[in-house]
C-alpha cells in the first residue's frame, strides 16, 4: 500500500521520540517505523535500567565502606540479584507498549518492520511504501561486530540485565563504559569480574590521569583488568567458556561462566540502502551538518546513527529537537555541543566535561586537587577523591573539568552549565551552594 506523509521517522529511541514530540503539534501527517521493539535502547535496556543497577550497587558499596564506622552491619552486603531483576522488570516490561501508545495518542501512524529506501523520498516497510516530504533517521546503534570464532556465545549488556542468576565468573570484552560499570556491579553482586581490553588505554574519552586513578581503585576493589589483550576466540566448555586473548606472540586463556560484549557500538544503518536516498555515510555513520541535515536536503538524522555528537542519551534528544525545529522553521538552529557532560558510573564515579588533553601548556592553567581528605569524601568512606580543572588564562574560561568521587555525576553538571552559558571560572567562585554537598566543594576545585 502506498501512503503519503509530511514526515517519516525511522527509529523510536530517544532521538526519534524527541523529534516526534516536537513535530506532533504541527498538524503535519507523520509516520514512525521501527524494526525492533518500540522505545529504542535507553528506556528498556540501556541507560535507565543500568542506572537502577548502579544505584543498588552504590548503596551496597556505601554500606560496605562504612562498616565499623556506623553502617550497622557486621558483614559486607551484596546485591540480591534475583530481586533486582524482578524490580527492573516493573519499570521495563511495559516500556515498548507505552511508547507505541504514546505515538498513537499523538496522532502518529506506527509501523513495524525493517525500513529501507527505494528512492530519495520513498521508504519501504513490509508491503507498505511510504513517501515522505521530510524523513528523520534515528535508527540508533548496535554492538560492534567482533568477527571472532565463538562470537555467538557473547551476550549484550541488555541480556546481562535480564540474567536471572548471575554466575560466579564474568568476562567483559572492551574497556569502555559498559565493561567498567557492569564489572563494578558484578563485584557488588559477589561474582568475579575480568576486563579484557584490546589496547593500552581504557575509557579513551576521559582524562587519562583520572582514568588511571579509577583503574587503581577498581583493581583494589577486586576487578581484574588486562590491557593489550584483544579477544581472538571464545570456546564453549560444558557450561562455561574459554576466552583466548592477546597477540600471536602472547596468547592467554581465561575461563568464565559468562562473556559480555562491552567493545563499543556502531550505527545501525547497513540495511537502510542509504545510497538510494543520496545519503552519504562518513566513518560508518550518517554524515550530518550543524542542522542535522544529511546530504539529501529532505532527510535529517540524529542520535547514535549520526556522525556528529557523542553517543549519549541527552545528546540524542538534543539532536532530535534540533532536527525538528529546522524542519519546521527551515534550518534556523545549529547544534551546539559545548559543555556536554558525561559520566562513567563506577564506584567511585568518574565524570567529565570539555577537554582533557592540553596541547598548549602555556595557554592553560591545570588545577589538580587530591580531595581524599575533605569531609564530603571521608564521610562516605571514599579512599580516593580528586578533581582536575583546565582554565584558559587568557579569558578565565573553563575548558575542561574532571571529577572522581561520590556524586561526581551531579557535580559535573555545574561545570557543564558554566561552560555552556559562557561564564568564567571567577563566576563559579562567587556561587553559594547548599552545604555540605559535593557541589559545595567546587570552589576548592578551582
C-alpha positions in Angstrom: 0.0 0.0 0.0 1.3 3.4 -0.9 0.9 6.3 1.5 2.0 10.0 1.6 3.3 11.7 4.7 4.7 15.1 5.6 7.2 13.4 7.9 8.5 9.9 8.2 10.6 8.9 11.3 12.7 5.8 11.3 13.6 4.8 14.9 11.7 5.1 18.1 14.5 5.7 20.6 15.4 8.9 22.4 16.2 11.0 19.3 13.2 9.7 17.3 10.8 10.1 20.3 12.0 13.7 21.0 11.7 14.6 17.3 8.1 13.1 17.2 7.0 15.0 20.3 8.3 18.2 18.8 6.5 17.9 15.4 3.3 16.3 16.8 1.6 19.6 17.4 2.4 21.0 13.9 -0.5 19.2 12.3 1.8 17.5 9.8 0.9 14.0 8.8 3.6 11.8 10.4 4.6 8.1 10.4 7.1 6.3 12.6 8.8 3.0 12.0 10.9 0.6 14.0 12.3 -2.9 13.2 13.0 -3.5 16.9 10.7 -3.0 20.0 9.4 0.5 20.3 11.4 2.7 22.7 15.0 2.2 21.4 17.8 1.2 23.8 17.9 3.7 26.7 14.5 3.2 28.4 14.2 -0.6 28.3 17.7 -2.0 28.0 20.1 1.0 28.2 20.9 3.9 30.5 17.7 4.0 32.5 17.7 0.3 33.8 21.5 0.4 34.0 21.3 3.3 36.5 18.9 1.2 38.6 21.6 -1.5 38.8 24.2 1.2 39.6 22.1 2.7 42.4 21.7 -0.6 44.1 25.5 -1.3 43.7 26.3 2.1 45.1 24.1 1.5 48.2 25.8 -1.8 48.7 29.3 -0.3 48.3 28.5 2.7 50.5 27.4 0.4 53.3 30.5 -1.8 53.0 32.8 1.2 53.1 31.2 2.3 56.3 31.3 -1.0 58.2 32.8 -0.2 61.6 32.0 3.5 61.1 28.3 3.3 61.9 26.8 1.4 59.0 25.2 -1.1 61.4 26.2 -4.3 59.6 29.0 -6.6 60.6 29.5 -8.4 57.3 29.7 -6.9 53.8 26.4 -6.7 51.9 26.0 -7.9 48.3 23.3 -7.3 45.7 20.3 -9.6 45.9 20.4 -10.3 42.2 17.0 -12.1 41.6 15.1 -9.4 43.4 16.9 -6.7 41.5 16.0 -8.3 38.2 12.3 -8.5 39.3 12.4 -4.9 40.4 13.9 -3.9 37.0 11.0 -5.6 35.2 8.4 -3.4 36.9 10.0 -0.5 35.0 10.8 -2.0 31.7 8.3 -4.8 30.8 5.7 -2.4 29.5 8.0 0.2 28.1 7.6 -0.8 24.4 3.8 -0.8 24.6 3.7 2.6 26.4 6.0 4.1 23.9 3.9 3.0 20.9 0.7 4.1 22.6 2.3 7.5 23.2 2.8 7.9 19.4 -0.7 6.8 18.7 -2.1 9.3 21.1 0.0 12.0 19.3 -1.8 11.0 16.1 1.2 9.4 14.5 0.8 6.3 12.4 3.0 3.4 13.7 4.7 0.7 11.6 6.7 -2.4 12.5 9.4 -3.9 10.3 12.7 -3.2 8.6 12.6 0.1 6.7 14.7 0.8 3.6 14.9 3.4 0.9 13.6 2.8 -2.6 14.5 6.3 -3.7 15.2 9.7 -2.4 11.8 10.2 -0.7 10.2 6.7 -0.5 10.7 4.2 2.3 9.5 0.6 2.1 8.4 -1.3 5.2 6.8 -4.7 4.7 4.3 -4.3 1.9 3.9 -0.6 2.5 5.6 2.1 0.6 5.7 5.4 2.4 6.5 8.7 0.6 7.8 11.5 2.8 8.2 15.2 2.3 10.8 15.0 5.1 12.4 12.0 6.7 14.2 11.8 10.0 16.7 8.9 10.7 17.1 7.8 14.3 18.0 4.2 14.0 20.5 4.2 16.9 23.4 1.8 17.2 24.1 -1.9 17.9 27.1 -3.8 19.4 30.1 -3.7 17.2 30.7 -7.0 15.3 33.9 -8.7 16.7 34.3 -11.2 13.9 35.9 -13.9 16.0 35.2 -17.6 16.4 32.6 -18.2 19.1 31.0 -14.7 18.9 27.6 -16.3 19.2 28.4 -17.1 22.9 28.9 -13.5 23.8 25.9 -11.7 25.3 25.0 -8.0 25.2 24.7 -5.6 28.2 20.9 -5.8 27.7 20.9 -9.5 28.1 23.2 -9.2 31.1 20.5 -7.1 32.8 18.0 -9.8 32.1 20.0 -12.7 33.5 18.0 -14.5 36.2 21.0 -15.8 38.1 24.4 -14.2 38.0 27.2 -16.8 37.5 30.5 -16.8 39.5 32.9 -15.7 36.8 32.2 -13.0 34.2 34.5 -11.6 31.5 33.8 -8.2 29.9 35.2 -7.6 26.5 36.4 -4.0 26.0 37.4 -1.1 28.3 34.5 1.4 27.8 31.5 2.5 29.8 29.7 -0.9 29.7 32.6 -3.0 30.9 33.7 -0.6 33.6 30.2 0.0 35.0 29.0 -3.6 34.9 32.2 -5.0 36.3 31.6 -2.9 39.4 28.0 -4.1 39.6 29.2 -7.7 39.2 31.6 -7.3 42.0 29.0 -6.0 44.3 26.8 -9.0 43.4 29.5 -11.3 44.7 30.9 -12.5 41.3 34.3 -12.3 39.8 34.8 -9.6 37.1 37.5 -9.6 34.5 38.0 -6.9 31.8 39.9 -7.8 28.6 40.8 -4.7 26.6 42.4 -4.7 23.2 44.6 -1.6 23.6 46.5 0.2 26.4 44.0 2.9 27.4 40.6 2.3 28.9 37.8 4.9 28.7 39.5 6.8 25.9 37.1 9.8 26.0 38.1 10.6 29.6 41.2 12.2 31.1 44.0 9.6 31.2 45.2 10.7 34.7 41.8 10.3 36.2 41.2 7.0 34.4 44.5 5.7 35.9 43.2 6.5 39.4 39.9 4.8 38.6 41.7 1.7 37.4 43.8 1.6 40.6 40.6 1.9 42.6 38.9 -0.8 40.5 41.7 -3.2 40.8 42.0 -2.6 44.6 38.3 -3.5 44.8 38.9 -6.8 43.1 38.3 -6.3 39.4 40.9 -7.9 37.2 41.9 -5.6 34.3 44.1 -6.8 31.4 45.1 -4.3 28.7 46.6 -5.1 25.2 44.5 -8.3 25.3 42.2 -8.3 22.2 39.8 -11.3 22.4 40.5 -13.6 19.4 38.2 -16.5 20.2 35.5 -17.8 22.6 35.1 -21.6 23.1 32.4 -23.4 25.0 33.5 -25.9 27.6 30.4 -27.6 29.1 28.6 -24.8 31.0 31.5 -22.4 30.9 33.7 -20.7 28.3 37.3 -20.5 27.4 38.3 -17.0 26.2 41.5 -16.6 24.3 43.0 -13.1 24.1 46.3 -11.4 23.2 48.7 -11.2 20.3 50.2 -14.1 18.4 53.3 -13.9 20.4 51.5 -13.9 23.8 48.0 -15.5 23.9 46.4 -16.1 27.3 43.4 -18.2 28.1 40.7 -17.1 30.6 37.8 -19.1 31.9 34.4 -17.7 32.7 30.8 -18.6 33.1 29.5 -15.6 31.1 31.1 -13.4 28.4 29.7 -9.9 27.9 30.1 -7.5 25.0 31.5 -4.2 26.0 33.6 -3.4 23.0 31.6 -0.5 21.6 28.6 0.2 19.4 28.2 1.2 15.8 25.4 2.9 13.9 22.6 0.6 12.9 22.3 1.7 9.3 23.5 -1.0 6.9 20.0 -2.2 5.9 18.6 1.2 5.1 20.0 1.3 1.5 21.1 4.9 2.1 22.8 5.1 -1.3 19.3 5.0 -3.0 18.3 8.1 -1.0 21.5 10.0 -1.8 22.6 10.0 1.9 26.3 10.0 2.5 28.0 7.8 5.2 31.1 9.0 6.9 33.2 6.6 9.1 30.3 4.2 9.3 27.8 6.9 10.4 25.3 9.1 8.6 27.0 12.4 7.7 25.1 15.4 9.0 25.7 19.1 9.1 25.1 21.5 12.1 21.4 21.5 11.3 21.3 17.7 11.5 20.7 17.6 7.7 22.2 14.9 5.6 23.5 15.2 2.0 19.9 14.8 0.9 18.3 18.1 2.0 15.0 16.5 2.8 16.5 13.9 5.1 17.8 14.6 8.6 19.4 12.3 11.2 20.1 12.3 14.9 21.3 10.1 17.8 23.8 7.3 17.6 23.4 6.8 13.9 24.7 10.3 13.1 28.3 11.3 12.6 28.2 14.3 14.9 28.0 14.4 18.7 28.8 11.9 21.5 26.8 8.8 21.8 24.9 9.9 24.9 21.1 9.9 25.6 20.8 13.7 26.2 22.8 14.4 23.0 20.4 12.1 21.0 17.4 14.0 22.5 19.0 17.4 21.7 19.7 16.4 18.1 16.2 15.2 17.7 14.9 18.6 18.8 17.3 20.5 16.6 16.3 18.5 13.6 12.6 19.0 14.3 13.0 22.8 14.8 14.9 23.0 11.5 12.3 21.1 9.5 9.5 23.2 11.0 11.3 26.5 10.6 13.6 25.8 7.6 17.1 25.5 9.1 17.1 28.1 11.8 19.1 26.3 14.5 22.6 24.9 14.6 23.6 22.1 17.0 26.0 23.4 19.8 27.9 20.7 21.6 29.8 22.9 24.0 29.6 21.9 27.7 28.2 18.4 27.2 29.0 16.3 30.3 29.4 12.5 30.6 30.0 10.1 33.4 31.0 6.5 33.9 29.0 5.2 36.8 31.7 3.1 38.5 32.5 3.2 42.2 33.7 5.9 42.5 32.1 7.8 39.7 34.3 9.5 37.1 32.6 12.5 35.4 34.0 14.8 32.7 33.2 17.8 30.5 35.3 19.6 27.9 38.9 18.9 27.0 41.3 16.7 28.8 44.4 16.7 26.6 46.3 20.1 26.8 48.4 20.8 23.7 49.5 24.3 24.7 50.6 24.1 28.3 51.5 27.8 28.3 47.9 28.8 27.5 46.1 26.7 30.0 46.1 26.5 33.8 45.7 23.0 35.1 44.5 22.6 38.7 44.7 19.2 40.2 43.3 18.5 43.7 43.6 15.4 45.7 40.4 15.8 47.8 40.5 12.5 49.7 40.9 14.3 53.0 37.9 16.5 52.5 35.0 15.7 54.7 32.4 15.1 51.9 34.6 12.2 50.7 35.7 10.9 54.1 32.1 10.9 55.4 31.2 8.3 52.7 34.3 6.2 53.3 35.8 7.1 49.9 39.5 6.2 49.6 40.3 8.5 46.7 38.6 11.7 45.6 40.1 14.0 43.0 39.4 16.8 40.5 41.2 18.4 37.6 40.1 21.7 36.1 41.6 23.2 33.0 41.3 27.0 32.6 42.1 29.3 29.6 44.0 32.0 31.5 43.5 34.5 28.6 39.8 34.8 29.2 39.2 32.9 32.5 37.0 30.3 30.8 36.8 26.7 32.0 37.8 24.5 29.1 37.5 21.1 30.9 36.7 19.6 34.3 37.1 16.1 35.6 35.9 14.7 38.9 36.4 11.4 40.5 34.5 10.5 43.6 31.0 10.1 45.1 28.3 12.2 43.4 30.7 13.3 40.7 28.0 12.8 38.1 25.9 15.5 39.7 28.8 18.0 40.4 30.0 17.9 36.8 26.7 19.4 35.7 27.6 22.7 37.4 30.8 22.9 35.4 28.9 21.9 32.2 26.3 24.7 32.8 29.1 27.3 33.4 30.8 26.3 30.1 27.6 26.2 28.1 26.5 29.6 29.3 29.9 31.2 28.8 30.5 32.0 32.4 34.0 32.4 33.9 35.9 30.5 36.5 35.7 33.5 38.7 31.9 33.4 38.4 32.0 29.9 39.9 33.9 31.1 42.9 31.0 33.5 43.6 28.4 30.8 43.7 26.9 29.7 47.0 26.0 26.0 47.3 24.0 24.0 49.8 26.3 22.7 52.4 27.8 20.1 53.0 27.5 18.6 49.5 29.9 17.7 46.7 28.9 20.9 45.0 30.0 23.0 47.9 33.5 21.6 47.3 33.5 23.2 43.8 35.1 26.5 44.9 38.0 24.4 46.3 38.5 22.6 43.0 39.4 26.0 41.4 
